[in-house]
Amino acid sequence: MRRYASAWTVTMFGLATALILASCAQEPAALEMIRNRGELRVVTVNAPTAYYLGAHGPDGLEYELAMALTNELGVNLVMYPVADIKSMQQELASGRADIAAAQITWDPSWKDIALPSEPYDQIGQLVVYPRGKKRPRSTLQIENSRLAVRGGSPQERILERMKKTVAPDLDWIATAPLNADPLEDIDSGQADYAVIDAREFSFSRHLYPNIRVGFTLPQQRAVQWMIGREETDLLHTVNRFIRKLKHSARLSRMIRESSGDLRDFQYEESREFRMNLQSRLRRYQPWFEQAGEESGIDWRLLAAIGYQESKWNPQAQSGDGAAGIMMLVSTTATAMGIEDRMDPKQSIFAGARYFAEVKDKLPERIQEPDRTLFALASYNMGFGHLEDARILAQSRGKNPDSWADVREQLPLLAQERWYTQAKHGYARGWEPVQFVDRVQRFLTLLEWQPN
């Protein structure tokens, strides 16, 4: 018996076909667009907790995470900073950015703009106070006090919830959100306490050595990436990526390694650095910047060398005849074409040229960051002794082009068993190791400074 399709069947078939054709005509999904153009666009802010330009290029946790995602996707990363949260929202809403990443906590202001990813971290909230004052240990002690917090920040929203639930007498000073720093309010005596992210404090404490931690609030802050509201396929990809990082423990390692707590905190050293930052570097920074342009060396690295050598004191002198901000010996100063080592401008420019020459002498196969670390050691101890350490490393089965391997050999140049075999003889090999570590510390503090 011959069968005929009913009118309902024909209608439904036509509707299904129309839907398929319509879906084909739609804009491609976010992930497909990203792969087609070969790049993921991530908007952020300039901050040590998220993204900043280090001496060797972009750095920060959000940059490291975004790089890891683009490596998985097989595309390039385009990451750029804007002024604030509102600007990030505009970039995401306009479609110029695929993801907003800056230690963000979702709130209603994102509602019509973005979808939050799964949290990739939970950050403790610290109540901090000035050294020399009584330590607060509970919320009751900060009620009816001058408590500083950034206006409109996640910390202020936490305080608002606490006021409604457990601390009705809680009040605070909401500092302006742009360029606001509640720690500055404490440091200047304008506030008694402040609430700040534990992660942010791990960086800030080096610049505010007089501020200490009182206690941690019960509430933590979830941090997430924000993805365009309609880009659900990208959201699913990001969530899988975050879960994968968590499962492998790679995420916790990345968070730990990008923290400001990597280097030991020394109160007196950090206090002195902050004082000199304000009183001396401002005077010499334009010359460091000009010398950096001329030599091709990041000016902050040059400034870090200068601070380690002299604390930016143009009249500094050492027992071995070095003098000036960059602590040049007379033969080096002559070779660099300067007459007065005590002249700060001459010293800075000569030190920059000398460091660039030292760096250029290294074998081309040595890549960054090892190349800069070797150059710092050579600046401190001389190229010949550094070569002795590299030869020693190779003879002991180590990699002579790896700073990690060579730094282990440098102290051996002070031992008779080893320096008698070295071409350039005895060297205080522990000194360049300490020099490199300290310059790296000061460089990082300079990199964390706001623009």
HUGI-V161534 format. One record per run of one state. SS is the DSSP state (h for helix, s for strand, l for the rest). FROM is the first residue (numbers start at 1). LEN is the number of residues. Records with the same first field share a line. If there is no record, write none. Layout:
SS=FROM-LEN + FROM-LEN
This chain:
l=1-6 + 26-4 + 38-1 + 46-1 + 48-3 + 55-2 + 60-1 + 74-2 + 83-2 + 95-4 + 105-3 + 111-3 + 117-4 + 131-8 + 143-4 + 151-3 + 166-7 + 176-6 + 188-5 + 205-6 + 229-3 + 249-1 + 258-9 + 296-3 + 311-6 + 318-5 + 324-4 + 329-1 + 336-8 + 362-8 + 382-1 + 396-7 + 415-1 + 420-9 + 448-4
h=7-19 + 30-8 + 61-13 + 85-10 + 108-3 + 139-4 + 154-12 + 182-6 + 198-7 + 232-17 + 250-8 + 267-29 + 299-12 + 330-6 + 344-18 + 370-12 + 383-13 + 403-12 + 416-4 + 429-19
s=39-7 + 47-1 + 51-4 + 57-3 + 76-7 + 99-6 + 114-3 + 121-10 + 147-4 + 173-3 + 193-5 + 211-18 + 317-1 + 323-1 + 328-1
